[in-house]
């Protein structure tokens, strides 16, 4: 993938022509970095710049910056900063997706937007007022398919939490070692780990990325196994480069949790079970649990059977699922949602679940070390 430079452009008179569909798509990408809670005019705006036969849209909320190219006819190069919400609403309200939209900016940044017989006149801002995307070194990087990145975020994002006590719970660890990228999240009740084998030789890297930034990347990229995304690591930022888009995020300061101390290969009970049958039984039990009601689901593991039961203010439910068990019988309780969240993002038909005792976490993991999900039990009477 060719490396594109992050550039600034001088403002002034500019004239551009866009296809509506292409402009709407580019706006939908950069709008993800527009701040919705700010008193800063710049942070609620986008920069439109044209130079070197390229038209680029930029937005930033200072934590996340996005830049994307859009196809356009450049009649005259230049730049302007426009209110993002206003400009986006104007563009989207034009009738046909095949419409040609003309953007004309004068020397005072007065901006005229024309489409067919509709004309809007709005005031823009000098691009020198815009906060440029920070430049970072691109020496340390990894490359993987867009599909793999999109999937690994989906498979781990749910076990994060916004915490005033520890900001790391709101981030995801990306740990590159021996050409394996490990993605880790935890929220104090559960932990998700996914490992991706990288094609090629890469230096070891480690950083913690705000989950919001990764979720925005996930929403932008394709589920295409043939297209790659390059991820660049620097001291304060991480940069994602794919297609015609750059996404730059600040990383979280500090050390991530020492996850090695939380992991164990020891167990007293191992269960092999149909993932879909177990997931279905748990989801049925959740019908009886109100959203604000913290009722546990009790698992009773005996011989070749796993019994599930829930007793709540709405009623009582129990179900049975056939299993293959090795080791001791066990009765243990969990928040059912935590189990379902993990099972939903696993593709295997059958899963292995490892238990030690009723007070220790269970581990859902595969033999290939592709994934590990740790879930803490809850106290119960019975």
Secondary structure, 3 states (H helix, E strand, C coil): CCCCCCCCCCCECEEEEEEHHHHHHHHHHHHHHCCCCCCCCHHHEEEEEEECCEEEEEEECCCEEEEEECCCEEEECEEEEEEHHHHHHHHHHCCCCCCEEEEEECCCCEEEEEECCEEEEEECECHHHCCCCCCCCCCCEEEEEHHHHHHHHHCCHHHCCCCCCCHHHHEEEEEEECCEEEEEEECCCEEEEEEEECCCCCCCEEEEEEHHHHHHHHHHCCCCCCCEEEEEECCCEEEEEECCEEEEEEECCCCCCCHHHHCCCCCCEEEEEEHHHHHHHHHHHHCCCCCCCCCCEEEEEECCEEEEEEEECCEEEEEEEEEEEEECCEEEEECHHHHHHHHHCCCCCEEEEEECCCCCCEEEECCCCCEEEEECCCCCCC
